[in-house]
Amino acid sequence: MKFEYLAPEDVLKVHHASLQVLEQVGILLDDPETLALLVDNGARAEGEIVFLPQELVLQCLQSCPNEVTLRGREHEVKLGSHQLYIHNLGGARDILDEPGSMIRPATTPDVAESARLLDALENVDTVTPLYTPRDVPPHMMVLTMFDQTVRNTTKPVNGPGVTTAKEVRILAEMCRVVFGEQPAVSMGASPVSPLNFRGHIAPVMLEIARQNLPFGPLPCPSVGATSPMSLAGSLVQQNAENLASITIAQLARPGLPIVYCGRLSVLNMRNGAPIWGNPEVGMLSAGTVQLGHYYHLPVNVYGLAGSGYAADMQSGYERAMNALVPALAGADELSGVGEMAGGTISSNAQIVVDNDIYGMVKRILRGYAVNEDSLAVDVIAHAMRSSRNFMSEKHTRTYLRAGEIWRGRLGIEEVGWDMWQAAGAPTVMDRANRLAQQILADHIIAPLPDDQLQALDEIMRFANENH
């Protein structure tokens, strides 16, 4: 099941406009090595502005594989295989321990616990380090996020956003300890909108490519502030930033696996704050999916995105809408499990709720069969000749066991108002919080072998002493 949000001719218009931006407007770049690499392959430089000819960009796109495999200790996913995969929010700084409590700074144990909870949930396919721990020094935050995540999940891991080439090298070494000499762990790096690749950005992209790690460029323009107010114009700029990132990475290592990403946000022009719950978030994600697929690349975009600090009805319908639209457009991977307050906060309860939302999204995508058996003419005839009750039909049991009707983890157990009141009138977040506690009590993950744990400890110790 798939629909086209943009007409094919409109996708082509965005593509051509993006090439025009790169060729005529250019990107900002000050790294001598990246500059030399681009100029040697046909780009033109005027000071810190580099103009990328469309022939070079198209050549680099052609060298990208159409699928990207990510592997964990026990599981793998294949992005680009026409199946939707889900991962969580990454890098929240604060945690809400339970509904109604005050938030507090996230710590290292929170990174570990959240990874273990995400590992247990059936609708989360890959795990991104959820929290930025504030009980470690800044130079150890990214490494601690990755270290605690790989220790507490058997699913494929997405690397945290990296900020220096040194971090990339250390993370690559950690990947090889856990996943072998050819780890399939994706890494992301963000150009600074608009079209700014100065400072650490280009060297990080080069290092990801040198380490042969799947690369997900993460442009994050804000409509009306760091990209045009028109949605089409923002798509053009985001696409240009993606194409420039892909060009740099492919020149450094032709054939490097690429996940085409987009993180366009909408801005409240009255106060400058991002608006995560607007329908434009889902609309822009759907357009991003179509652009990435035009280049035959797997696409990762926003999924669950809602506004405000309360996990209320508004947050629920905003999240569901913004997840369903890009899912129907054919996204390969959607993010956002656990996202609250624009990605600054998370909670175990929100993670469990989001697992159910994505369960519903996946059920919608699966559709239902229409064939001789499912049309059930004979079943209807038999029921009408007998009890006129389909509960006793074998056909009912067959389709019930096959999952014809979706059932999430948070189905209401109390039937009727009186029973619900007698149970304390629990909210969905109350029930989700209790379920999260039960999952964490029951879900056991086999530890890494001692030699791998010792190697990770040594890498972390060396990184801390030599930052």
ZAVOVEX-106344 format. One record per residue: x, y, z of N, C-alpha, C in turn. Coordinates in pm, whole numbers, plus 50000, padded with zeros to 5 digits. Atoms other than C-alpha are relative to their C-alpha. Example, Ala and Ser with C-alpha at 12.3 -4.5 7.8 and 13.67 -1.06 7.14 Angstrom:
2
500894988150000512304955050780500905012050000 499184988149994513674989450714499235010950073 
***
This chain:
467
500854988150000500005000050000500895012450000 499124988550016501575032649886499275010949923 500584989250077500505066949769501075010649972 499064989650040502285095649597499475013550051 500434987049948502065128149793500315010949897 499634990950109503925147349520499814993049867 500095005750135503155141849154501424997549948 498655003050051506115125848968500675011949934 499394988350065506625157648766500475010350102 499574990749895506865177649090501294995150068 498755005649948509535154149227501155003849906 498974996650098511465160348906500365014850007 499734985749988511115197948948500905002950121 499174998149881512545196249302501424995149973 498685005550035515405174549174500815010049917 499274990750087516355198848897500345013050072 499734987849926516035229049128501164997950099 498925002949906518365212249379501354999949929 498774999950078520995206149112500395014249962 499754986050036520645242449008500605007550119 499454993649880521275253849368501464996150020 498635004449978524425232749396500955005549895 499134995550110525775243949059500155015149996 499994985550016524885280849079500175007450133 499904993549868524675289149453501184994350077 498875006549936527135263649592499804997450147 500005002949856527955251849943501175007250066 498904994049924530115267250215500904988850053 499065010749963533255246750281501375006050026 498674994649971536585254050449501034989150028 499045010749975538195219750491500874997749877 499135001050119541255218350259499944986349932 500005013350060541115180650210498734997549919 501275001850072537435179850114499945009149878 499984990650112537885210549896500834994449885 499145005650104540745194149707499334988149932 500685011650056538735162249663498915004149902 501074995450088535805181149513500555006849874 499434992850116537905203849290500684990349904 499355009950086539935174349161499014992049918 501025007550072536665158849049499025008949925 500794991650088535285188748863499245011350065 500664988849935533905212349127500825012749981 499334987150013534745249449117499915007450133 499964993149870535805269649424500275014849981 499734985749989535625306749492500045003350149 499864998349856537025311949841499414988050072 500625010949924534865291450077498694995449937 501205004750071532065286849823500444990149893 499675010450095532205254749622498764996949917 501105002550092530015249349317500134985849945 499975014050040529115213349234499264998249868 500675002250129528395205348868499054988150009 501005010549989525335183748816500544986549952 499435012650047527375157848626500714992550114 499305006149888529485151648937499004994350101 501015004649903526445148949165499324987449950 500705011650056524655124748932500914987849994 499035011150003527795103648893500124993750139 499885005249864528095100449272498734992750043 501255006949968524415091249305499974986049939 500025013050069524905063049056500864989550070 499135009849932527575047049274499434995450134 500615004049873525235043949576499254986849983 500835012250005523805009249648498555003250028 501434997649984520025006449644499454994850133 500415005449871519834987449974501105002250102 499054998549890521494992350311499644990150109 500225009949894521824963650559500635005050130 499514996649866522164971250930499904987350086 499975012649924523184942651162500285002850147 499745000149858523004938251536500584986750043 499465012649949524104909851758499184988049952 500865011350036521094888051669499035003249888 501014996150098519014907551419500645008849892 499594990750104519394926251092498775005549929 501044994250085517274949150876500635003649866 499524996550133517554956050507499165011749949 500694988050047516554991850423500025000349848 500125000350145515294994750068499344987449949 500625012850036513534960950073498485000949996 501444997550007510034976550054499284995650128 500585002849870509414970850424500305011750092 499834988949907508914997050694500694995250127 499315002549874511364996950986499905012450088 500244989449902511165017651303501205001150093 499034997949893513695033351537499555011450089 500424990449898513515056151836500665013649981 499354986949984514325092351908501444998150049 498635000449949518005098951971500395013150066 499344988549941519735122452212499175008950089 500774991749905517025134652453500875003250122 499134995949889518615153852738499354997750137 500715001349873515905149453006499074987949996 500875011749990513745120953132498855003050095 501194999249916510235119353276499804986050059 500005013349941510295090353521498634993550000 501365005450003506525086253541499055011549973 500954989350031503405105353433499755009150120 500264990349895502975137053634501205004050082 498814996649923506505137853774500725011849935 499144989650058509105164953718501084993349916 498915005450080511725160053452501315001450076 498664999349940515355154053549501024997449890 498985002750100518655152653359500224985049981 499755014150029519275119253186501414996150043 498715005249955522135097653315500364987349923 499535012150068524165067953195499074988150021 500945011249984521825041953356498725001549919 501204997950081518925057953168500244995649855 499675004650136520695051252836499894984749994 500025014749997521115014652934498584994750013 501375005049977517545010053062499135002049877 500834997450118515955026252758500364990549885 499605009450105518005004252523499404986250026 500565013149966516804973352708498494999649977 501454999350026513164984652691499734999649849 500174999850145513464992152319500304986349939 499675013350049515064958152267498824990550014 501115009149972511924941652409498775002649914 501234996050068509374959752191499994995549854 500075006750130508224942151875499935009649882 500114990650113507604973351665501185009549989 498754992550012511054988551725501034990749938 499135009050075513484974051472501485003050016 498624996149975516704993651527500015009850117 499934992149877517915011751838501065010949985 499114988449995519455046451855500205003850147 499844995649860521025058252185498995011150033 501144991249977518005075452338500365012750074 499724988549914519495098552598501445004849985 498674994049987522435122452617500315000950148 499795000549855523805114052963500775012150050 499374987949948524695144253172500794997550129 499145003349886526595125453441501414996449955 498655002450052529685122053217500505013049938 499494987750061532005149253081499585001049854 500494998250138531005164052744500754991649897 499245007450102533835146652555499694985050003 500335014249989532475112852672498524997049972 501445002150015528755118052602499684990649885 500335008050118528595103652250500504985750017 499435013349983530875074352336499224992150105 500785006749896528905066252652498644995749945 501295003450062525645066952455500114987149920 499845011850085526955041352209500384987850084 499535010949915528715020052471498844993650075 501105005549921525615016152689498924993749912 501025005550090523365009352390500414986349948 499595013050055525424981152236500064989250108 499995009849891525654964452578498594995250034 501355002749951521864964452618498964997649891 500945004150104520324954752285500684990149906 499515009350103520684926552034499565004449862 500484994850128519024947351761501095008449933 499064990850065520904967651498500005013650069 499824987249929522255000051643500335010949899 499644988050075522275034351481500935008350087 499084991949922525255054951591499405013350037 500444986349966524615087551775500605010049902 499444989550085525205119951586501425003450043 498604997749966528965124851569500405014349965 499624986050019530725158451588501465001849960 498604998950040534415150951522500444987249931 499455011950066536455127451305500584990350102 499465008749895538115114251622498904991350060 501125007849949534725103651757499634988849903 500325010250100534045085151432500974988350011 498995010749993537315065851462499814991450126 500205007749877536625056051823498744991549991 501245007650014533045045751748500194988349903 499745010950094534265025251451500774988750068 499265010349926536705007251681499064992450092 500985006749914533874999851925499094991049918 500845008250088531734987151638500704987049963 499265012050039534454962951531500154990350117 499935008749883534784949851887498734991650013 501275006849976531084940851905499504992649877 500665005350119530104934151544500954994349896 499065005750095533284922451371500665010449912 499184991050080535624937051114499225008349899 500834992450093532844948250877498665003350065 501254997049930530254963651110499015007449910 501064993350076526944974250957499205008650097 500594990649904526195003051195499995013749934 500094987250070524925035551047500485011450088 499574987749933526415069251138499385012049930 500604988050057524835103251088500855012250025 499344987149984526275137851037499155010649934 500934989650045524445170650986500735012149944 499594986650044525335199550758499175010550074 500724989349932524305232650911499255008149895 500794992650098521465247850714500165015050023 500095004250139521625266350487501364996949936 498915003850090524255247250284501395002750057 498744996849932527055250750540500704987150041 499205011949970529725223350552501355003950062 498744995449942532395243650732500284993250134 499635005449870534265233351047500184984949995 499795014549985534085196951154499174991749904 501035007950069531225186850922500584991549888 499455007550113533065176950604501024989550045 499075010549953535945159150788499294988150063 500775011149943533355138450981499444991249889 500545007750111531725128050654501094991849931 498895007350060535095118450507500394988050087 499565010849911535955097750815498974988750005 501035010550006532615079150812500204991649876 499785007350125533315070150451501264991450008 498765007749989536885059250526499814987650087 500255011349911535615036750804499004990149939 500935008750074533175021550553498754996750081 501235001549925530165026950778498845006049922 501164994150067526685032350630499765014250050 500034985749969526135069850619498605005649976 501274993250014522955089550681500175014950019 499974985349985523265126950606498725004650070 501154995749920520955145450845499795015149991 500314985750007520095180150712498755003150082 501104996449910517765197950956499555014449979 500434986150020516445229950795498705003050075 501244995349939513725250250966499295009449903 500754992450100511055263550732499835014550046 500164985749972511145301550723501155006250076 498874994749924514345304750927501324996349933 498775004450067517165283750780499724993349867 500395004350135515275274050464498795008249959 501104991450045512595290850249498684997050070 501315001649937509085296350385499114990749919 500795009250082507605277050094500474985750026 499645013949973507505239650159500824994149885 499245005150115508715232149807501435005350001 498664994349993511665255849851500844993550108 499275006849894512605239250180500404985949958 499645013250053512495205150011501205001149905 498884998050092514825218649742501305001650078 498764997749924517355231149998500434987450075 499645012249929517195199550210500594989749904 499495009550100517685178649896501405003949954 498674995650041520645199949790501044996750107 499075003449891522255195050133500264985050005 499825014450007521665157750104500924996149884 499215003650118523125155949754501465004050016 498624995949975526215175549856500694990550096 499445009549904526755152150153500314986749932 499805012750072526345121449931501195001149906 498884998050092528805135849679501334999050074 498775000649921531475140949946500314985750042 499785013649950530995106050089500364990449887 499745009250111530955088449751501355002549934 498654997350052534105105949632501054994150092 499045005849906535835094349950499994984849994 500115014650011534555058549912498844996649907 501075003750094532585049749596499314987150044 500775011749961529795025349672499624999650147 500354999649858529425035750038498474999350015 501465000449978525915025950164499495013350055 500574987149963523775057150196498534998250038 501404998849964520515062350384499615014649981 500444986350029518765093150245499075004550113 500754995649881517485112550549499475014249981 500524986449999515415143550607499425003350136 500494995849869514635162750924499475014449993 500594986750012512755193450801499035002650114 500934996149894510955211751080499325013149963 500794987950023508385239451088500185009350120 499724990449895508945271251287498775008550029 501004990249961506485292351483500615013849978 499384987250037507245326051325499705011250099 500264989949897505795344751625501084999950108 499055000649890508325331851876501304992549966 498775006750042510955312451678500164985850049 499925013849949510155278951842499544990249893 500465010050097509825247151635498624994850035 501345005649983506325232851584500054985649948 499825013850043506555195051578498694993149965 501255007050020502865186451569499245003949875 500724995650119501835204951253499994989249892 500055010150107500705183350958501095001649896 498934998050098503445199250746501214991150026 498885008949970505975177250928499834986949924 500265012250074504345146050785500005002149850 500034996950143503805162650448501425001049943 498624998450045507475172250418500744986750005 499385013149993508535137550530499584991549880 500475007650116506375122250255500715004549873 499274995050116507995144949996501444995550001 498625004749986511425135350129500114985549958 500015014150040510545098550086500014998749848 500085001050145509635104049723501305004449933 498734995550058512855123149653501074989250016 499005010549979515045096349809499764988149911 500315011550087513235069249616500225003349853 499654996150137513695089149296501464996749970 498585003450016517415083449354500284985250031 499885014449970516755046549437500784997650129 499355001349870517975051549793498964996950107 500915001549886516385039050118499915013250076 500284986849941514845067950312499584998750146 500334999049857514705076150683499525014250027 500564986749971512445104950795499335000050136 500814998849879510535118051094498774991049988 501275007049993507625096551202499175006450109 500764994649888506165102951543500545013750038 499604986549964506275140251603498775007350052 501114992849941504025159551837500475012250076 499624987549934503955192952013499734999150150 500314998649859503935202452378500754990250089 499315007849898505125186352699499114989350061 500925009649941502025166252788499694988849901 500385011550084501305131352656498484999050002 501454999049996497685140752592499404996649865 500685003350124495095136652318500625007249881 499414992550110496675164052106501304993549954 498745006650036500085147452120499734987049925 500305012750065498485114152024499595001449856 500454999150139496685125651713501055006449910 498934994150081499615147151597501054989249964 498995010350023502025117851634499524989949896 500535010150092499765093351456499935005249857 500104994350135499135116651161501375001449936 498674997650058502795125651115500764987049976 499385013050029503775088751126499344993349881 500725007450103501065075650894500265005449860 499854994250134501575100150606501294995449932 498805005150067505255091850532500044984849990 500075014650011504565055050604499254996049874 500775002950121501925054650331500755004149874 499184995950116504375072650102501124990249972 499015010450026506695042650135501325001650072 498754998349925509295053050395500614986450033 499295012249962511935026650461500244999350150 499754999549856512585038050815499405012850056 500594988549933510685061051050500555000850142 499424997749869511945076451371498935004450099 500854992749908510455091151685499494992650120 500505007049882509695063651937500605006650125 499564993649876509875080952276500135015149991 499814985550015509925116452137498975007850080 500874990649930508495143352363500655013849994 499524986149995508795181352356501085002649897 499054997350107510565182752022501304992450012 498815008349990513025155452113500905003350117 499174996449884514325171352435499744991150121 500425008149886512485147652672499544986449948 500615012950030511535110852674499584993450130 500445007649883509965085452907499704985849958 500315013850030509435048152930498554998349957 501415000950036505675053152914499775004249856 500174995550139505915072752589500554989749902 499435010350086508125045552440498984988849978 500975010950012505465019152511498795004449919 501114994850081502655040952371500385000449853 499564998750140504665047652056500174986449933 499935013550056505295010552010498634995749949 501355003450045501525006251986499585008349879 500344991650117501105035851748500634994249874 499355005750117503655020651514499474986249967 500665012650029501964986951553498775002149913 501184996750081498805002851414500405004449860 499544995650132500745019651132500424988049915 499585011950074502334986551033498814991549959 501195007850036498934969651044499285006449882 500644993150113497474995950810500764997149871 499205002550120500364990850567499834985649951 500105014150039499884953150571498734997249920 501245001950073496314956450443499354986750034 500645013049978494144925350409499754993449864 500125007750124493784897850152498565000149951 501305001550064490894896749908500124988449902 499945012150084490634861349769498804991250031 501185008749984488214832349756499764996550146 500175003949860488904821950114499575011850086 500324988549914488804856950267498645006049968 501334994950034485644866550077498904992250072 500785007649900484044838850285498554997549963 501395002750041480914831950080499494987250065 500445012749942480764795750198499825001250152 500104998249855481354806650559498715007350036 501244992749976478504831550543498804990749982 501115009350027476234804950392499854989950114 500065009949892477144779350661499455006250129 500494993649878476584804150945498515003049992 501414996750015473224814450806499124987550009 500775012449993472114777950782500024993950140 499875005949867473174770851139499675010250108 500254991649882473574793751439499945014949970 499834985850036474074826551253500965007050096 498984994949906477014830951492501364995649947 498715003250062480484833051337501074996450103 499025003449897482224827351673500404985349993 499735014450001481984789651624500634995049870 499475004150130483324789351268501514998150006 498565002350011486784774551200500685011649928 499494988550076487284803450954500365011550095 499754989349902487064827851249501294997450075 498785003449926489754809751446501245001549912 498864999250092492014807751140500465014449981 499634986150027491894844951069500385007550127 499604993949873492084854351436501454996850030 498635004149974495314834451475500975006049900 499144994250103496664849151152500215015050017 499804985749974496424884451297499175009149914 500874991450080493544897551087499605012550078 500364988749914492594919951381501195003350089 498834995849923495424939751540499645001350147 500174998149856495824938951915501315005050058 498794994349944498344961652082500234995850143 499685003249860499964959152421499125007650098 500714991249907497774986752569498494999049989 501435001750004494314973052498499405001350139 500604997449869491974983852780499514986850059 500365012749937491594954753021498675000950074 501254998549926488684968853223498875002749902 501144998550091485374964953039498895007250074 501094992549939482814991453124500505010750096 499654988349919482855024053317500274996250145 499865003449859482415008353661501314992850026 498745007349981485354984453619501195009349984 498914990550022487545012653485500175008950122 499944991849880486665034653783500554992250118 499525008249889487265005954024501494997449991 498565002050020490745001753874500795012850022 499314987549975491535038053959499985009549882 500114991650121490535053353621501375002949939 498644997750051494035048053477499995006449862 499794994450133495145069453184500864990549919 499165008450084496925054052889501465000950043 498624998749956500205068053023500244992650131 499865008049878499575052253364500194985349965 499905014150039499015018553200501314997249927 498755001850073502005023352970501194999750095 498894999849904504255031653264500084986950076 500005012949931503185000253451500514988849908 499565010250095503704979253139501505000949977 498554998350018507184993953087500774994050117 499345005649883508124984653444499984984849997 500105014650007506874949153389500944994449893 499115004650108508774945753060501455000250047 498624999049953511994957753221500324989550106 499785010449899511524933253507500174986349937 500015013250061511044904053268501034998149889 499185001450121513284911652968501484999250035 498595002349970516774897453002500794999649869 499135000050117519544904052749501314993550038 498715006649974522554881252734501125010349991 498914990250004525654901652818500984996849888 498925002150095528444906352570501054990950062 498915008249946531334881752604501005008650078 499084992649913533934891452865501085007349922 498934993450074536604899052606499515012649931 500564988050062534304923552427499755010850104 500224990249893533314940252753501315006550043 498694994749960536964943952849500565009449893 499514991550108537824958252507499255013449998 500764987549994534994983852530500445008550119 499544992649882536084993452882501345006949973 498684994450029539644998852757499905011749903 500204989050095538505020252464499455012350071 500604988849927536365041652694501035006450094 498984994549909539215045452947501025008249922 498994992950080541715055352676499435013049945 500634987850055539245080152518499875010850107 500184990349892538615096652854501345006350039 498684995049959542315099852932500715007949890 499294993750114543305112652586499075008649916 500944991750076540475136152490500665013149957 
***
